[in-house]
Amino acid sequence: MVLILMGVSGSGKSTVGLELADALGWPFFDGDDFHPPANVDKMSQGVPLTDEDRWPWLRALHDHISDCLMQGRSAIVACSALKTSYRDRLRQGLANVFVVYLRGEFEVIFGRMQARSSHFMKAGMLRSQFAALEEPQDAIVVDVDRHVDDIVAEIVSAVGRLRSEMQEKTKR
């Protein structure tokens, strides 16, 4: 099973992902690490990525997710995956890949972004991410306006339900 933690920058994908990885004993992969240098350079200059910029990045993430599944390894992958087409690309042809949407209000996330300095995504670009966001209809939706432990506990519970559903399907 692979979980894709998605949401706008500042929604907590990395923080929640690392805590969730610890709770489940699964490896965590930050989608930002899969960006080609040209994408990182653009974002560092405050230039939003185009879909054309994103397709190679999404392909690399899809291939990584596929490799994890083929090796029988569960994993957590943090990726903004703001558009339906991005999420579809990440899951294309793969079973047991689930999206967890870390949902938050603009004001909450903007406040978080203003407080951090080490990330290449600047708070001023947040509006463009909210504008591009297509909220998923087929995801585990978790509100992020609370403590990370509560967010992780909710996701761990959802993973338990998903595992049960998967086991039921294999019994049939």
C-alpha positions, -999 to 999 in steps of 0.1 A, spaced: 0 0 0 12 35 -9 -2 67 6 1 99 -13 -1 129 11 -13 158 -10 -22 194 -4 -9 229 -10 26 239 2 25 244 40 -4 219 46 20 197 65 29 170 40 65 166 52 58 170 89 28 146 88 46 123 65 76 118 87 54 113 118 31 89 99 62 70 86 73 66 122 39 54 134 34 29 106 71 18 102 70 27 65 96 48 45 87 84 37 96 100 4 93 138 -2 81 145 -37 102 177 -36 133 155 -38 121 142 -72 120 176 -89 146 182 -115 170 211 -107 153 233 -133 120 231 -114 136 239 -81 154 269 -97 120 282 -110 103 278 -77 132 294 -58 128 325 -80 90 326 -72 80 313 -107 51 288 -106 56 256 -125 37 248 -156 20 215 -163 48 209 -188 74 214 -160 55 189 -138 50 159 -161 86 146 -158 84 150 -121 51 132 -118 65 104 -141 95 100 -117 72 98 -87 48 73 -105 78 51 -113 90 53 -77 56 43 -64 54 15 -89 88 2 -78 77 2 -41 46 -18 -49 65 -43 -71 89 -48 -43 60 -54 -19 69 -23 2 44 1 17 54 37 15 43 73 21 49 99 -6 44 136 -1 34 154 -33 13 185 -38 -8 167 -65 -31 197 -68 -49 187 -99 -70 156 -106 -48 149 -137 -17 148 -115 -32 124 -90 -45 102 -119 -9 102 -134 6 91 -100 -19 62 -97 -20 53 -134 -22 15 -137 -15 9 -100 -36 -7 -73 -35 0 -36 -24 36 -40 -45 59 -18 -46 97 -16 -47 115 17 -57 151 13 -43 175 40 -70 202 38 -65 236 54 -78 271 52 -57 297 34 -52 318 65 -39 288 86 -15 277 59 -3 312 50 6 317 87 26 285 87 45 295 55 54 329 69 70 312 99 94 290 78 125 301 60 142 270 47 117 259 21 120 270 -16 82 277 -19 75 312 -9 43 322 9 34 346 -20 30 316 -43 4 301 -20 -25 319 -37 -16 303 -70 -16 269 -54 -51 274 -39 -63 286 -73 -49 255 -90 -62 231 -63 -89 207 -75 -101 191 -42 -102 153 -46 -134 134 -44 -118 100 -39 -94 107 -10 -91 104 28 -97 140 38 -79 152 69 -82 188 83 -48 202 93 -59 228 118 -49 207 148 -19 190 164 1 167 141 -5 137 165 -42 140 160 -38 142 122 -15 111 122 -39 91 144 -67 98 120 -47 86 91 -35 55 109 -71 47 116 -80 51 80 -51 29 70 -65 2 92 -99 5 75 -82 3 41 -62 -28 51 -94 -45 63 -112 -36 30 -82 -50 10 -82 -82 30 -120 -86 24 -114 -82 -14 -87 -109 -14 -110 -133 4 -136 -131 -23 
